Amino acid sequence: MGIEIEDKFDVPQDYVIPDLSGLADVVGPKSYQLVALYYDTPDLRLAARGVTLRRRRGGNDAGWHLKLPKAKGVRQEITHPLTRSTKIVPPELAELVRAYTRGADLQVVAELDTRRSVTVLHDGGTMLVEIADDRVKGTIYAREPAEDKPANTEPAEDGAAGDEDAGVKVVRWREVEAELLDDTRQALLAKVGKRLRKAGATPSDATSKLAKLLEPAPPARARTVPGSAGETVVDYLASQVSALLSQDPRVRRAEDDAVHQMRVACRRLRSALKAFKSVVVDTGQLQEELQWLGNVLGEARDLEVTRARFAKLLARVAPELIIGPVHTRLGSDLLKREEESYVRIKDALSGERYYALLNALDELIAEPNLGKAAAKPAQERLSAIAADGWNRVTRAYDFAQAIEDPERREIAMHDVRKAAKRARYTAEALQPTLGRNMAKLAKLSEDIQEVLGTHQDGVVAQETLAKEAESARQAGEDTFTYGLLVGIERNIADRAHADFPRVWAETVKAVGMLL
């Protein structure tokens, strides 16, 4: 797996690469012939989302390449060794695009035959930036070939490139890519791009060669009134759908923080559908399905957080006070349960219920059921919704404080935390439209959420430790260390509980000045 940081440029056929000497030592150009087959569903679901899946021969990186959508200037690229078959995508890669294919078959949709001339800038043997000058011949293949005729064949050694009868369109163009090879030298990449532009190159709008060849239609978006509440809400929902999809491959690979980020996208979507129910209406079923997905992800996330929490706690304890296999019970045993939960997650992410949810989210963005409030000016309608979100927090707090029974009050305070989180998400969604006050409201809501969360997490940790201590006792192990850890967690929870009245008073005063 790698992260690409690159700039793409469109250039005319007679373009001349400018002199790059003076920026760094220059090696090249060196020429390659590259032949790549591109795979997609018949209706181009990957290309529409900026995903490319290819099998390339030639050059220094022959093999299978999966490029996921660009985020914050970089693209994630996952590679797999070259296989002989041109019809079967390696299962490891097919698995990573299920959020886009949703059960549809992958097939060859295009071929790119590229004559590449590569120049490398380096410093003392360290490669810094690669400039690839590509002359491309692209062939689009029929996407529903007859059963008795392959979509593509290749020469005998591993298949032939391009049956003319199967091609429906041939396009030729030239482009230049400047790719950063040393991520500490981004300023150099910018200088290279400046010289390329000065020589006549123009930044490319295409996310990939395949996108330039196929020109797939982007995912459908609803037409909303500019400046309206509907426009703001639909734009936000679309951004969170994209965030959810972008985390799907990372979750399948069990990458760090991926489950957390995907779960947050679920929560943000569900929170927005609740908060903006007067703008986008009739989303109850969709909210339930988002809750289901969040619960699927929750087990692994909770175990991940718990394991990290206990590891941090144990690091604070003197070694002589750790008696018995505590690290095993609170570390590797929890890790095993976490890994088992990932199996259940992958099963869910490959099932029809998940695909139906993703289809419903696409439909939400393409054809939302807009209420009367959607047509109102964003500033007018959404400011009131943000205020309602905070009022929900104060009502939950007042309700909890009126409860005399401490145990029931504790449960009710958890509802205050959930209301604060919803108020935070609502304010964050509105920040691009309503400005700085929403950023402040989001931060204040987060302060409430965090202090209550610290207390709640400490209480839950004590319960978990008590269960582990009982298991250790039944196994004949010393439980001293568990008692010590429970004491630490109780202290953390009690401090947060004692600090809450101050945080609440300060926050209420600050929010009053905003709203």
Number of C-alpha atoms within 10 A of each C-alpha: 11 11 17 17 19 20 18 22 20 19 23 12 11 7 16 13 17 13 12 16 10 7 14 16 16 18 14 11 13 11 15 14 14 19 22 22 23 24 26 25 20 18 15 21 22 24 26 19 21 18 22 23 27 23 24 20 18 13 13 8 13 17 17 22 22 22 20 22 20 18 10 6 11 14 17 16 17 16 18 15 12 17 13 10 13 22 15 13 20 15 8 11 17 15 17 19 24 20 22 22 20 19 14 13 12 22 22 27 24 27 26 26 21 21 18 22 17 19 20 21 24 18 11 7 8 11 17 21 24 22 26 22 24 22 19 20 17 24 25 21 22 18 20 13 15 9 7 6 9 14 22 25 17 13 9 7 7 14 14 12 16 21 14 12 9 18 19 12 14 15 13 14 17 19 22 25 20 23 22 24 21 16 15 9 12 17 11 18 24 15 13 23 23 12 15 25 16 11 15 15 21 17 16 16 11 15 16 15 16 26 19 16 22 18 13 17 13 12 13 13 16 17 13 18 14 12 14 21 29 30 21 24 24 25 16 20 22 19 15 22 20 15 17 23 19 20 21 22 19 18 22 21 15 15 11 11 14 21 28 20 19 24 23 18 23 25 21 25 25 22 21 24 22 18 20 21 18 18 27 23 17 15 15 13 11 18 20 12 19 24 17 16 21 21 15 20 26 17 18 25 22 14 18 20 13 20 20 16 16 19 14 11 13 18 9 9 14 8 9 7 11 18 14 15 14 21 15 11 17 21 17 13 13 19 19 11 14 18 15 13 19 21 13 14 21 18 12 16 22 15 13 12 14 19 19 13 18 21 14 15 20 18 16 22 22 16 14 21 15 19 16 12 20 26 18 18 17 22 16 13 19 27 18 12 19 25 17 14 22 24 15 16 22 17 13 19 20 14 15 21 15 10 13 9 10 11 9 11 17 15 12 19 19 19 17 24 23 17 25 28 25 27 30 28 25 27 29 22 24 25 17 13 18 19 13 13 16 23 18 18 26 25 16 22 27 20 19 23 21 18 21 23 18 17 24 20 19 22 17 14 20 21 13 15 20 17 13 17 22 15 14 18 12 10 9 10 15 16 20 13 20 22 14 14 20 20 13 16 23 17 14 16 24 16 14 20 15 12 14 18 11 9 15 18 10 12 18 16 10 14 16 8 9 13 13
